[in-house]
Amino acid sequence: MDLLQGTLDLLILKAVSLGPLHGYGVLLRIQQISGDRLEIQQGSLYPALYRLEHQGWIVSEWGESENKRKAKYYRLSAAGRRQLKAEADRWNQMADVMADILRTTPGEV
């Protein structure tokens, strides 16, 4: 499934809110929680991680991955928790509006 513009940041924030993850782990977590319906490309992910870190919504630290390699782990900051809530609220409001629009019948206009 293609992502709507602006949803990648929300997906990343949600993924790291569930626990610290390295970059590739973010990809896997999004796939997992979407029931394998979403697949994020690495070329999109890493610029987004950089942008979210620069905005202060995620923080990173170096650690060791499962395969004993050095990896940068990301976690949600306090500002990121606030941003996740705000973005989720906006997304849910938009979903409600879209659902109402799509339920509209000819007799209602």
Summary of the structure (lengths in Angstrom):
residues: 109
radius of gyration: 16.5
end to end distance: 31.5
largest distance: 62.9
contacts: 282
relative contact order: 0.16
helix: 59%
strand: 15%
